[in-house]
Amino acid sequence: MTRPDEDPDRLYTLTGGRSRPDSDAFDLVTLVVSECAPAPGMQSEHAAILEICRSPTAVVEIAAELRLPVGIATILLSDLLHAGKITVRHPRYDPASQWHSLPDTTTLEKVLVGLRNL
């Protein structure tokens, strides 16, 4: 089902009729970084992605910024990846990092209570 602000014909046109990306390099938290500036004549969504990704940006953030479904965004990202206009990296677990341990359950419970109070 499409959202009221989505035009199925527009989405079809954006992706050239494709329903899946050509690459499995993307998930919701994959970080994307532009390797170049937008070029004249480039598809407007591709240009917007390159602008958004001047600093590392997660796929889910890109989709939200473009107001597109994540699946459509990953197809556009795949085009840019194959053209060498972006690089991607996955967040990694680094055991040497001071942030590698999970918060204790007391902290998690406080966060949950705070969220429920919103």
C-alpha positions in Angstrom: 0.0 0.0 0.0 1.3 3.4 -0.8 1.2 6.5 1.3 -1.0 9.4 0.1 2.1 11.5 -0.8 3.6 8.7 -2.9 2.9 8.4 -6.6 3.5 4.9 -7.8 4.3 6.1 -11.4 6.9 8.5 -10.0 8.6 5.8 -8.0 8.6 3.5 -11.0 10.2 6.2 -13.1 12.8 7.0 -10.4 14.0 3.4 -10.4 13.6 2.7 -14.1 11.1 0.0 -13.2 13.5 -1.9 -10.9 12.1 -3.3 -7.7 15.5 -4.3 -6.1 18.9 -2.7 -5.9 21.7 -4.2 -7.9 23.8 -4.5 -4.8 23.2 -6.0 -1.3 25.6 -3.5 0.2 22.8 -1.6 1.9 20.9 -2.0 5.1 19.2 0.6 7.3 22.3 1.6 9.2 24.8 1.5 6.3 26.7 4.8 6.2 27.0 6.5 2.9 29.6 9.2 1.9 29.7 11.2 -1.3 32.9 11.0 -3.3 32.0 13.9 -5.7 29.7 16.8 -6.1 26.5 16.6 -8.1 27.1 16.9 -11.9 24.9 19.1 -14.2 22.1 17.0 -15.7 22.2 14.4 -13.0 18.9 13.0 -11.8 17.6 15.3 -9.0 17.4 12.5 -6.4 20.9 11.4 -7.2 22.1 15.0 -6.8 20.2 15.3 -3.5 21.8 12.1 -2.2 25.3 13.5 -3.0 24.5 16.7 -1.2 23.0 14.9 1.9 26.0 12.6 2.1 28.8 15.1 2.4 29.3 13.6 5.8 28.5 9.9 6.7 24.7 9.5 6.6 22.7 6.3 7.3 20.5 4.9 4.5 17.4 5.3 6.7 18.2 9.0 7.1 18.7 9.5 3.4 15.3 7.9 2.7 13.7 10.1 5.3 15.3 13.2 3.9 14.2 12.4 0.4 10.8 11.3 1.6 11.1 8.0 -0.3 10.6 4.4 0.8 13.9 2.8 1.9 13.7 0.3 -0.9 13.5 3.0 -3.5 16.4 4.9 -1.8 18.6 1.8 -1.9 18.0 1.4 -5.6 19.2 5.0 -6.2 22.1 4.4 -3.8 23.1 1.3 -5.7 23.2 3.3 -9.0 25.5 5.8 -7.3 27.7 3.1 -5.8 28.2 1.4 -9.2 29.0 4.8 -10.7 31.7 5.3 -8.0 30.0 8.5 -6.7 29.6 7.2 -3.2 31.3 4.8 -0.8 29.5 2.8 1.8 30.6 1.3 5.1 28.8 -0.6 7.8 29.1 0.4 11.5 31.4 -2.1 13.1 31.6 -3.5 16.6 34.9 -2.4 18.1 35.8 -4.2 21.3 38.7 -1.8 21.9 36.2 1.1 22.1 35.1 2.4 25.5 31.5 2.2 24.2 31.6 -1.5 23.5 29.6 -2.7 26.5 25.8 -2.5 26.8 24.3 -0.2 29.3 23.1 -1.7 32.5 19.5 -2.6 32.9 18.9 0.2 35.3 19.8 2.8 32.7 17.7 1.0 30.1 14.7 1.0 32.4 15.1 4.7 33.0 15.2 5.4 29.3 12.1 3.3 28.8 10.2 5.2 31.6 11.3 8.5 30.1 10.1 7.5 26.6 6.7 6.3 28.0 6.3 9.7 29.8 6.7 11.6 26.5 
